[in-house]
Amino acid sequence: MDYKAAGAPKKGKNAPKHSEHNAHGSRKKPFGQRPSKEELLARMKAAAEANKAG
């Protein structure tokens, strides 16, 4: 019998295994703030209009 495995499982650390290479605020995007929802929606709508017109 494996007595080592009989205990309760260890809790997860709830942290990513690695950081993204282009995360907001990192060395590759030092001033990269996340765009606001309004900016994102405006950009998506403009892209949709460009696709519809083109």
C-alpha positions as CSV (number, residue, x, y, z in Angstrom):
1,M,0.0,0.0,0.0
2,D,1.2,3.5,-0.9
3,Y,0.8,5.5,2.3
4,K,2.3,8.6,0.8
5,A,-0.7,9.0,-1.6
6,A,-3.3,8.4,1.1
7,G,-3.5,12.0,2.3
8,A,-5.6,14.9,1.0
9,P,-4.4,16.3,-2.3
10,K,-2.4,19.5,-2.3
11,K,-4.3,22.7,-3.1
12,G,-3.4,24.4,-6.4
13,K,-1.5,27.7,-6.3
14,N,-3.9,29.4,-8.7
15,A,-1.1,31.0,-10.6
16,P,0.0,30.7,-14.2
17,K,2.9,28.5,-15.0
18,H,4.6,31.2,-17.0
19,S,4.0,34.9,-17.9
20,E,3.1,35.9,-21.4
21,H,5.9,37.4,-23.5
22,N,3.8,40.3,-24.6
23,A,1.7,41.0,-21.5
24,H,0.4,44.5,-20.8
25,G,2.9,46.5,-18.9
26,S,5.8,44.1,-19.6
27,R,9.1,44.9,-21.2
28,K,7.7,44.4,-24.7
29,K,4.7,46.7,-24.0
30,P,6.0,49.0,-21.3
31,F,3.2,51.6,-21.7
32,G,0.6,49.1,-22.8
33,Q,-2.5,49.8,-20.9
34,R,-5.5,47.6,-21.8
35,P,-7.8,49.5,-24.2
36,S,-11.1,50.5,-22.6
37,K,-14.3,48.7,-23.6
38,E,-15.5,51.7,-25.6
39,E,-12.3,51.9,-27.6
40,L,-12.4,48.1,-28.3
41,L,-16.1,48.3,-29.4
42,A,-15.4,51.2,-31.7
43,R,-12.4,49.4,-33.3
44,M,-14.5,46.2,-33.8
45,K,-17.4,48.2,-35.3
46,A,-15.0,50.0,-37.7
47,A,-13.5,46.7,-38.8
48,A,-17.0,45.2,-39.3
49,E,-18.0,48.2,-41.5
50,A,-14.7,47.9,-43.5
51,N,-15.4,44.2,-44.1
52,K,-19.1,44.9,-45.0
53,A,-18.1,47.7,-47.4
54,G,-15.1,45.9,-48.9
